[in-house]
């Protein structure tokens, strides 16, 4: 069993959120681990045995420690008004992809929980819905691979088809077969729009934008909003900030002045705290010593 699956199982037991079979299938064999050689081997691995859901535009699997840290220090029910969450991946900005219970549903939904906002939405009714939507969008626009990554269109198709194949193997049979069939289309140059007011872009794709929009109608999101405490407002993050500020704060010049051997340090601390000159600091320290002890400094 992979370390990530162990961490997810432990968190699932703590939260009472059962891991979806597809998620378990994807992480069980350890394929979600990028490894220390990822930076040097990612091109070859993407063409042969990519990490699952590599086709997602902004998606990085958490490792076991990442799951534990994110759950304990941020997405902890104690900090989230009792909301139970199981993080399994994140975006480059630090937002977390999470499982969460849905009322009346036998399986958890998926939400993108924003790290710096008090509001997030549940985007998917199941992990399989989430995976399907990510792969459909990848099939409709291969330009991430043929652009800065420098893959040919044929190579981009190979990456996405490999991704579809390995994810579809853990899906319901009919859904997996449907995605595989879509991925075997011939690539064409098509116009896409990233939004109603965005100018069109011409991209290589395996699925037209109209076909994509029609397919996405199968995956309507639940109408559920989340009230989330931002990561930096949670207790561990606040404690670290307090400790950091304390570490950066100048020492108390009065405490130093009480020790005859620390008078020079007291002068420097007074200058640092008040921006005083050496003469001003000396006068203040001498006055403090005299008033505290009744003796001349």
C-alpha positions in Angstrom: 0.0 0.0 0.0 1.4 3.4 -0.9 2.1 6.0 1.8 -0.4 8.3 0.3 -3.2 5.7 0.5 -2.3 5.0 4.1 -2.5 8.7 4.9 -5.9 9.0 3.1 -7.3 5.9 4.8 -6.3 7.3 8.2 -8.0 10.6 7.4 -11.0 8.9 6.0 -11.4 7.0 9.3 -11.0 10.2 11.3 -13.6 12.1 9.3 -16.0 9.3 8.4 -15.6 10.0 4.7 -15.2 6.8 2.7 -12.6 6.9 -0.1 -14.2 6.6 -3.5 -13.2 3.4 -5.3 -11.7 5.4 -8.2 -9.5 7.5 -6.0 -8.3 4.3 -4.2 -7.6 2.7 -7.5 -5.5 5.7 -8.7 -3.3 6.0 -5.6 -3.0 2.3 -4.5 -0.1 1.5 -6.8 1.9 4.6 -6.0 1.6 6.1 -9.5 0.6 9.5 -8.0 4.1 10.0 -6.5 6.2 12.3 -8.7 9.5 11.3 -7.1 12.7 13.2 -6.7 13.6 12.7 -10.4 10.4 14.2 -11.8 12.1 17.4 -13.0 14.5 15.4 -15.1 12.1 12.7 -16.3 8.7 14.3 -16.6 8.6 14.4 -20.5 9.4 10.7 -20.8 7.0 9.7 -18.0 4.2 11.7 -19.5 4.6 9.9 -22.8 4.8 6.4 -21.2 3.4 6.2 -17.7 2.2 9.6 -16.5 0.8 10.3 -13.0 -3.0 10.0 -13.1 -4.8 13.2 -14.1 -1.6 14.7 -15.4 -3.9 16.2 -18.1 -5.6 18.5 -15.6 -4.5 22.1 -16.1 -3.8 22.9 -12.4 -3.6 19.8 -10.4 -0.8 18.3 -8.2 -1.2 15.2 -6.1 -0.4 15.7 -2.4 2.0 13.3 -0.9 1.3 11.6 2.4 2.9 14.4 4.5 1.0 17.0 2.5 -2.3 15.3 3.2 -1.6 15.1 6.9 -0.3 18.7 7.2 -3.1 20.2 5.1 -5.7 18.3 7.1 -4.2 19.0 10.5 -3.2 22.6 10.2 -5.9 24.0 7.9 -8.8 21.7 6.8 -9.4 20.5 10.3 -13.0 20.4 11.5 -11.9 22.3 14.7 -10.9 25.3 12.5 -13.7 24.9 9.9 -16.8 25.0 12.0 -17.1 21.2 12.0 -16.8 20.9 8.2 -15.2 17.5 7.4 -12.8 17.5 4.4 -10.2 15.0 3.0 -7.6 16.8 0.8 -6.0 14.8 -1.9 -4.4 17.3 -4.3 -3.7 21.0 -4.7 -3.3 23.8 -7.2 -0.2 25.7 -7.8 -1.7 28.6 -5.8 -2.2 26.3 -2.8 -6.0 25.7 -3.1 -6.9 22.2 -2.1 -9.0 19.6 -4.0 -11.0 17.8 -1.3 -13.6 15.1 -0.7 -16.5 16.1 1.5 -19.8 14.5 2.5 -22.9 15.5 0.6 -26.3 15.3 2.3 -28.4 12.4 0.9 -25.5 11.1 -1.2 -23.8 7.7 -0.6 -20.5 9.0 -1.8 -18.5 12.2 -1.2 -18.4 15.2 -3.5 -15.4 17.1 -4.6 -14.7 20.8 -3.9 -11.8 23.1 -4.7 -11.2 24.8 -1.3 -9.5 28.2 -1.8 -6.7 28.9 0.6 -7.3 32.6 0.9 -11.1 33.0 0.7 -14.0 32.4 3.0 -16.2 31.0 0.2 -15.7 27.9 -1.9 -18.2 25.8 -3.8 -18.7 22.0 -4.2 -18.1 21.5 -7.9 -18.7 17.7 -8.3 -21.2 15.2 -7.0 -18.5 12.4 -7.0 -14.8 11.8 -7.5 -15.7 10.1 -10.8 -17.6 13.1 -12.0 -14.5 15.3 -11.1 -12.2 13.0 -13.1 -14.5 12.9 -16.1 -14.8 16.6 -16.3 -11.0 17.1 -16.0 -10.3 14.6 -18.8 -13.1 16.0 -21.1 -11.6 19.4 -20.8 -8.2 18.0 -21.6 -9.5 16.3 -24.7 -11.0 19.6 -25.9 -7.8 21.6 -25.7 -4.3 20.1 -26.1 -2.6 23.5 -26.3 -1.1 23.1 -22.8 1.1 20.3 -24.2 1.8 21.8 -27.6 2.5 25.3 -26.3 5.2 25.9 -23.7 5.7 22.2 -23.0 6.8 21.7 -26.7 5.1 18.5 -27.5 3.9 17.7 -31.0 0.2 17.2 -31.5 0.8 13.5 -31.8 2.7 13.4 -28.5 0.0 15.5 -26.8 -2.6 13.0 -28.0 -0.4 10.2 -26.6 -0.2 11.9 -23.2 -3.9 12.5 -22.9 -4.9 9.1 -24.2 -2.5 7.4 -21.7 -4.1 9.5 -18.9 -7.6 8.6 -20.0 -6.8 4.9 -20.2 -5.3 4.6 -16.7 -8.1 6.6 -15.1 -10.9 5.0 -17.1 -9.7 1.6 -15.9 -11.0 2.4 -12.4 -14.3 3.9 -13.6 -17.7 2.3 -14.1 -17.3 0.3 -17.3 -19.7 2.3 -19.5 -18.2 5.6 -18.5 -14.7 4.4 -19.0 -15.5 3.1 -22.5 -17.2 6.4 -23.4 -14.1 8.4 -22.5 -11.7 6.0 -24.3 -13.8 6.3 -27.4 -13.7 10.1 -27.3 -10.0 10.1 -26.8 -9.4 8.0 -30.0 -10.8 10.7 -32.3 -8.4 12.3 -34.7 -7.0 15.7 -33.6 -8.3 18.8 -35.4 -7.6 22.5 -35.1 -10.6 24.1 -33.6 -11.7 27.4 -32.1 -12.3 27.6 -28.4 -13.4 30.4 -26.1 -12.3 30.5 -22.4 -15.4 32.6 -21.6 -18.3 34.4 -23.3 -16.3 37.6 -23.6 -12.9 36.0 -24.4 -11.5 36.1 -27.9 -11.4 32.7 -29.6 -8.2 30.7 -29.7 -7.3 28.0 -32.3 -6.1 24.9 -30.6 -5.5 21.2 -31.4 -8.3 19.1 -29.9 -9.9 15.7 -29.8 -13.3 17.0 -28.9 -15.1 20.1 -30.1 -16.1 22.8 -27.7 -19.8 22.2 -28.5 -19.4 18.5 -27.8 -17.6 19.3 -24.6 -20.4 21.6 -23.4 -23.0 18.9 -24.3 -20.9 16.3 -22.3 -20.5 18.5 -19.3 -24.3 18.7 -18.9 -24.0 15.1 -17.6 -22.1 16.4 -14.6 -24.2 19.2 -13.0 -22.7 20.4 -9.8 -24.6 20.3 -6.5 -25.9 23.6 -5.2 -23.7 23.6 -2.1 -21.5 26.5 -0.8 -18.8 26.1 1.8 -17.8 28.6 4.5 -14.1 28.1 4.9 -11.6 29.7 7.3 -8.6 30.8 5.2 -5.4 28.9 5.8 -3.5 31.8 7.3 -6.3 32.4 9.8 -6.1 28.9 11.3 -4.5 28.4 14.7 -1.2 26.7 13.6 -0.6 29.4 10.9 -1.4 32.1 13.4 0.9 30.5 16.0 3.8 30.4 13.5 3.2 34.0 12.6 3.3 35.0 16.2 6.4 33.0 16.8 8.1 34.6 13.7 7.2 38.1 14.9 8.5 37.3 18.4 11.7 36.0 16.9 12.1 39.2 14.9 11.2 41.5 17.8 14.1 43.3 19.5 14.9 42.1 23.1 13.5 44.2 25.9 16.2 46.7 26.8 14.8 47.0 30.3 15.4 43.4 31.0 18.9 43.6 29.7 19.6 46.8 31.7 18.9 45.0 35.0 22.0 42.8 34.4 25.2 44.8 34.8 26.9 42.6 32.2 24.3 43.4 29.5 24.4 47.2 29.6 25.9 47.5 26.1 23.2 45.1 24.8 20.6 47.2 26.5 21.9 50.3 24.7 21.6 48.5 21.3 18.2 47.1 22.1 16.9 50.6 23.0 18.3 52.0 19.7 16.6 49.2 17.8 13.3 49.6 19.5 13.1 53.4 19.5 15.5 54.6 16.8 17.4 56.5 19.4 21.0 57.8 19.2 23.6 56.2 21.3 23.5 59.2 23.7 19.7 59.0 24.0 19.9 55.3 24.6 22.6 55.7 27.3 20.6 58.4 29.1 17.4 56.2 29.0 19.3 53.1 30.3 21.1 55.1 33.0 17.8 56.6 34.2 16.2 53.2 34.3 19.1 51.7 36.3 19.1 54.5 38.7 15.3 54.4 39.2 15.2 50.6 39.5 18.1 50.2 41.9 18.6 53.6 43.5 22.2 53.5 42.5 24.3 55.5 40.0 24.9 53.5 36.8 
